Amino acid sequence: MTMLREAMLVPTTTDKIANREAVAGIIGLGYVGLPLAVAAARAGFRTIGFDIDAEKAARLNAGESYIGAVASEDLANLVAEDRFRATSDFAELAVCDVIVICVPTPLSKQREPDLSFVVETARTIAAHLRKGQLVVLESTTWPGTTEEVVKPILEESGLKSGRDFFLAFSPERGDPGNARYRTVTIPKVVAGDGPQASALAEAFYGAVVERVVAVSTPATAEAVKITENVFRAVNIALVNELKIIYDAMGIDVWEVIDAAATKPFGFMPFYPGPGLGGHCIPIDPFYLTWKSREYGLTTRFIELAGQINLAMPHYVISRLEQELDRRQQVSLSAARVLILGLAYKKNVSDIRESPSLALMELLRGRGASVDFHDPYVEIIPPTREHAQFQGRKSVTLNPEGLAGYNAALIVTDHDATDYALIAEHSRLIIDTRNVMARRGFASANICKA
Ligand SMILES: NC(=O)c1ccc[n+]([C@@H]2O[C@H](COP(=O)([O-])OP(=O)(O)OC[C@H]3O[C@@H](n4cnc5c(N)ncnc54)[C@H](O)[C@@H]3O)[C@@H](O)[C@H]2O)c1
């Protein structure tokens, strides 16, 4: 009787989440994990951020953010108020009631899913797992990962999912650089391994974000995220293909898309570009491709979209080559080219999988001399695929400098770039984003590609 009463007095994880007494542990403090950690801390949970990179942890504890979506001042306040701190000591996982995994899920060189970060993290959690904990995977992955990969590793601890600890999947849906939608304002899809895990995950995220969308199984939630990214990859490939076709016909694809978008139903605008970039769209769809093979199925739309999108940098180079030849009688091997924008998308500093790097590579391979300018990327950091560019610095834009290039190639349409200066002093502008027309610059030296 006494024991029963004592047991009833011990707060459950549900109580702790409701009272904001739960400690949240966020593993992987990158583009996804850090904003989530800050949102959890702001929602009232004492939050511990975990990262294998001790230097990152030290910077965060000093109140210094390295992610655009998180202001250093906000972070410093949370650290000062003891609501957030970062560590590389994973033994502290034991004090967490909720553990969220936000580690990378890249592709291997053979373009197969590389789940090593997730597996390693699951093993680390298993070593510290205790009863009552909720573990959530947020990393984008193939449908089935939570139950087929993470769950067995956690259960090696001797504890059982749904009885001793609780397991869920909730995909991250961030849009870096998007000021309107941030971690807390983007609806969060959630599914647990069993009803208790679902209820706990819904309660935790319900406290952190404005809206939670529950789905039936973790595999469904995993499929939701992959579907969103496949949808983007396929639609971008479609407009990229249309760009090439309409260009040959003398039709401006951007004008077509903008006019088509006035249809109040049944059309959603996607815009062509120089190729896909970032951590998600070029990578995630192939997680589904890999898993589909297990069922003897092929993902033809994904493969086709991948082929078209991967070919876009080649198309841009061929357009640049034609225009240099036609207008300046200069071959690519003798040309000086300035890449405008190194980040994979506007107004962010993230260069992962950026088409700018692929374009720099292609230009270098053809013997061209190539520089870059990016207001967000002062110096090229180490990258897995393009090590030879590490340390290259962004050049300053000025009239003499611009006039010295045979062509300026706009790859990323950052708002902070001085397009008026570029319009006035560049000999040839190859615009892959239609940014010059959107800003009202019209001249014979601007060429869309
Ligand atoms: N960046 C986005 O916009 C975005 C959007 C949606 C989904 N995602 C998904 O979220 C996941 C994380 O992506 P990201 O962009 O935040 O990656 P990131 O590279 O910015 O951050 C990952 C962090 O995890 C750390 N890390 C690596 N291995 C670790 C380990 N074993 N233990 C602890 N920390 C470890 C790294 O040091 C790094 O700080 C990926 O699955 C990605 O597909 C990303």
The ligand as a Tripos MOL2 file, in Angstrom:
@<TRIPOS>MOLECULE
LIG
   44    48     1     0     0
SMALL
NO_CHARGES

@<TRIPOS>ATOM
      1 N1         18.8110   21.6130  -42.6280 N.am      1 LIG1
      2 C1         17.5310   21.5150  -42.9110 C.2       1 LIG1
      3 O1         16.9270   22.4660  -43.3770 O.2       1 LIG1
      4 C2         16.7480   20.2410  -42.6770 C.ar      1 LIG1
      5 C3         15.3580   20.2700  -42.9000 C.ar      1 LIG1
      6 C4         14.6270   19.1290  -42.6550 C.ar      1 LIG1
      7 C5         15.2420   17.9730  -42.2050 C.ar      1 LIG1
      8 N2         16.5940   17.9520  -42.0020 N.ar      1 LIG1
      9 C6         17.1600   16.7210  -41.5000 C.3       1 LIG1
     10 O2         17.5930   16.8870  -40.1600 O.3       1 LIG1
     11 C7         18.7650   16.1210  -39.9080 C.3       1 LIG1
     12 C8         19.8820   17.0070  -39.3860 C.3       1 LIG1
     13 O3         20.2150   17.9430  -40.3930 O.3       1 LIG1
     14 P1         20.9480   19.3030  -40.0990 P.3       1 LIG1
     15 O4         20.7820   20.1200  -41.3120 O.co2     1 LIG1
     16 O5         20.5550   19.8580  -38.7810 O.co2     1 LIG1
     17 O6         22.4670   18.7770  -39.9820 O.3       1 LIG1
     18 P2         23.7490   19.5840  -39.4620 P.3       1 LIG1
     19 O7         24.9180   18.9930  -40.1490 O.co2     1 LIG1
     20 O8         23.4980   21.0500  -39.5280 O.co2     1 LIG1
     21 O9         23.8030   19.2280  -37.9110 O.3       1 LIG1
     22 C9         24.0720   17.9770  -37.4290 C.3       1 LIG1
     23 C10        24.8160   18.1130  -36.1040 C.3       1 LIG1
     24 O10        24.9380   16.8140  -35.5480 O.3       1 LIG1
     25 C11        26.2220   16.6850  -34.9860 C.3       1 LIG1
     26 N3         26.5050   15.2690  -34.8890 N.ar      1 LIG1
     27 C12        26.9260   14.4170  -35.8480 C.ar      1 LIG1
     28 N4         27.0160   13.1730  -35.3570 N.ar      1 LIG1
     29 C13        26.6380   13.2280  -34.0670 C.ar      1 LIG1
     30 C14        26.5250   12.2810  -33.0360 C.ar      1 LIG1
     31 N5         26.8250   10.9970  -33.2410 N.pl3     1 LIG1
     32 N6         26.1260   12.7000  -31.8300 N.ar      1 LIG1
     33 C15        25.8270   13.9910  -31.6090 C.ar      1 LIG1
     34 N7         25.9090   14.9470  -32.5470 N.ar      1 LIG1
     35 C16        26.3190   14.5620  -33.7520 C.ar      1 LIG1
     36 C17        27.1150   17.4780  -35.8960 C.3       1 LIG1
     37 O11        28.3110   17.8840  -35.2380 O.3       1 LIG1
     38 C18        26.2180   18.6720  -36.2340 C.3       1 LIG1
     39 O12        26.3780   19.7250  -35.3110 O.3       1 LIG1
     40 C19        19.0810   15.4150  -41.2130 C.3       1 LIG1
     41 O13        18.4780   14.1460  -41.2060 O.3       1 LIG1
     42 C20        18.3880   16.2730  -42.2420 C.3       1 LIG1
     43 O14        18.0380   15.5460  -43.3970 O.3       1 LIG1
     44 C21        17.3630   19.0740  -42.2300 C.ar      1 LIG1
@<TRIPOS>BOND
     1     1     2 1
     2     2     3 2
     3     2     4 1
     4     4     5 ar
     5     4    44 ar
     6     5     6 ar
     7     6     7 ar
     8     7     8 ar
     9     8     9 1
    10     8    44 ar
    11     9    10 1
    12     9    42 1
    13    10    11 1
    14    11    12 1
    15    11    40 1
    16    12    13 1
    17    13    14 1
    18    14    15 2
    19    14    16 1
    20    14    17 1
    21    17    18 1
    22    18    19 2
    23    18    20 1
    24    18    21 1
    25    21    22 1
    26    22    23 1
    27    23    24 1
    28    23    38 1
    29    24    25 1
    30    25    26 1
    31    25    36 1
    32    26    27 ar
    33    26    35 ar
    34    27    28 ar
    35    28    29 ar
    36    29    30 ar
    37    29    35 ar
    38    30    31 1
    39    30    32 ar
    40    32    33 ar
    41    33    34 ar
    42    34    35 ar
    43    36    37 1
    44    36    38 1
    45    38    39 1
    46    40    41 1
    47    40    42 1
    48    42    43 1
@<TRIPOS>SUBSTRUCTURE
     1 LIG1         1 GROUP 0 **** ****
